[in-house]
Amino acid sequence: MRPEDRIQLDICEYIRKQYPHVVFLSTGSGLKLPVGLAVKFSRMQCGDGLPDLIILHPAGGYHAAAIEIKKDASEVYKKNGEYRKVEHVQDQAFILMKLRRLGYYAVFGFGFDGTKREIDKYLISERRR
């Protein structure tokens, strides 16, 4: 199992336990599917770069949250802070930016702890209600 898959599974379990009232979905991007299913799945989406995790729960003035999960920041950023010139990372960054402009909380989550922090930061205002 890829490290990102393990993180994503653990994050889904975390949300189920800590926020049982929250509706979320995991997009399943990165799954190794048979060719026929992969083509069908691809045709059911708007394009490349969709985030791994979508939290369908308004909080903190946002409609929902979208989180692209990475095992660590070095997958996205160079040491100087610039985005890596990797096409799928640039596609993901573009989609996150587009979602932010549309009023969504849209970020990269790095590792289990970093992704958990983003989820908690997003949902914390909802807990205070």
C-alpha positions as CSV (number, residue, x, y, z in Angstrom):
1,M,0.0,0.0,0.0
2,R,1.3,3.4,-0.9
3,P,2.0,5.8,2.0
4,E,-0.6,8.3,0.8
5,D,-3.2,5.5,0.7
6,R,-2.5,4.6,4.3
7,I,-2.7,8.2,5.4
8,Q,-6.0,8.6,3.5
9,L,-7.5,5.5,5.1
10,D,-6.4,6.7,8.6
11,I,-7.8,10.2,8.0
12,C,-11.2,8.8,6.9
13,E,-11.2,6.7,10.1
14,Y,-10.3,9.9,12.1
15,I,-13.2,11.8,10.6
16,R,-15.6,9.0,11.3
17,K,-14.6,8.9,15.0
18,Q,-14.1,12.6,15.8
19,Y,-16.8,14.1,13.5
20,P,-19.4,11.4,13.1
21,H,-22.0,14.0,11.9
22,V,-19.8,15.1,9.0
23,V,-20.5,13.9,5.5
24,F,-17.3,13.3,3.5
25,L,-16.0,11.3,0.6
26,S,-12.7,10.1,-0.6
27,T,-12.3,10.4,-4.4
28,G,-10.2,7.3,-4.8
29,S,-7.7,9.0,-7.0
30,G,-4.5,7.0,-7.3
31,L,-6.2,3.7,-7.0
32,K,-4.9,1.0,-9.4
33,L,-8.0,-0.1,-11.4
34,P,-8.4,-2.4,-14.3
35,V,-8.3,-0.4,-17.6
36,G,-12.0,-0.5,-18.3
37,L,-12.9,0.7,-14.8
38,A,-10.2,3.4,-14.9
39,V,-11.6,4.8,-18.2
40,K,-15.1,4.7,-16.8
41,F,-14.0,6.4,-13.6
42,S,-12.1,9.1,-15.5
43,R,-15.1,9.9,-17.7
44,M,-17.2,10.4,-14.5
45,Q,-15.0,13.3,-13.4
46,C,-14.4,16.9,-14.6
47,G,-10.7,16.3,-15.2
48,D,-7.3,15.8,-13.5
49,G,-6.2,17.2,-10.2
50,L,-9.3,16.6,-8.1
51,P,-8.5,16.5,-4.3
52,D,-8.4,13.2,-2.4
53,L,-10.8,14.2,0.3
54,I,-14.0,16.3,0.1
55,I,-15.8,17.3,3.4
56,L,-19.4,18.1,2.5
57,H,-20.0,20.2,5.6
58,P,-20.1,24.0,5.7
59,A,-17.9,25.5,8.4
60,G,-16.0,28.8,9.0
61,G,-17.8,30.6,6.2
62,Y,-16.8,28.0,3.6
63,H,-19.2,25.7,1.6
64,A,-17.1,22.6,2.0
65,A,-13.4,21.5,2.3
66,A,-11.3,19.9,-0.3
67,I,-7.9,18.4,0.7
68,E,-5.2,16.9,-1.5
69,I,-3.3,14.5,0.7
70,K,0.5,14.1,0.3
71,K,2.9,12.1,2.4
72,D,5.0,15.2,3.0
73,A,5.6,18.8,1.7
74,S,8.6,17.8,-0.5
75,E,6.1,16.2,-2.9
76,V,4.7,19.7,-3.6
77,Y,7.3,22.2,-2.8
78,K,11.0,22.7,-3.6
79,K,13.3,23.8,-0.8
80,N,12.9,27.4,-2.0
81,G,9.1,27.2,-1.5
82,E,8.2,27.1,-5.2
83,Y,5.9,24.4,-6.6
84,R,7.6,21.4,-8.1
85,K,7.4,21.4,-11.9
86,V,5.5,18.1,-11.9
87,E,2.4,18.2,-14.1
88,H,0.0,16.4,-11.7
89,V,1.1,18.5,-8.7
90,Q,0.6,21.7,-10.8
91,D,-2.8,20.4,-11.8
92,Q,-3.7,19.8,-8.2
93,A,-2.5,23.2,-7.1
94,F,-4.5,24.8,-9.9
95,I,-7.7,23.0,-8.8
96,L,-7.2,23.9,-5.2
97,M,-6.7,27.6,-6.2
98,K,-9.9,27.4,-8.3
99,L,-11.9,25.9,-5.4
100,R,-10.6,28.6,-3.0
101,R,-11.8,31.3,-5.5
102,L,-15.2,29.6,-5.5
103,G,-15.4,29.8,-1.7
104,Y,-14.2,26.4,-0.6
105,Y,-11.5,25.6,2.0
106,A,-9.0,23.9,-0.4
107,V,-5.5,23.0,0.7
108,F,-2.8,20.4,0.6
109,G,-2.6,18.1,3.7
110,F,0.9,16.8,4.5
111,G,1.0,13.4,6.3
112,F,-1.5,12.3,8.8
113,D,-0.8,15.0,11.4
114,G,-0.8,17.8,8.8
115,T,-4.0,16.6,7.2
116,K,-5.6,16.2,10.6
117,R,-4.6,19.8,11.5
118,E,-6.2,21.1,8.3
119,I,-9.5,19.2,9.1
120,D,-9.5,20.3,12.7
121,K,-8.8,23.9,11.6
122,Y,-11.6,23.8,9.1
123,L,-14.2,22.2,11.5
124,I,-13.2,23.9,14.7
125,S,-15.5,26.9,14.1
126,E,-18.4,24.4,13.6
127,R,-17.7,22.8,17.0
128,R,-18.1,26.2,18.8
129,R,-21.7,26.7,17.6
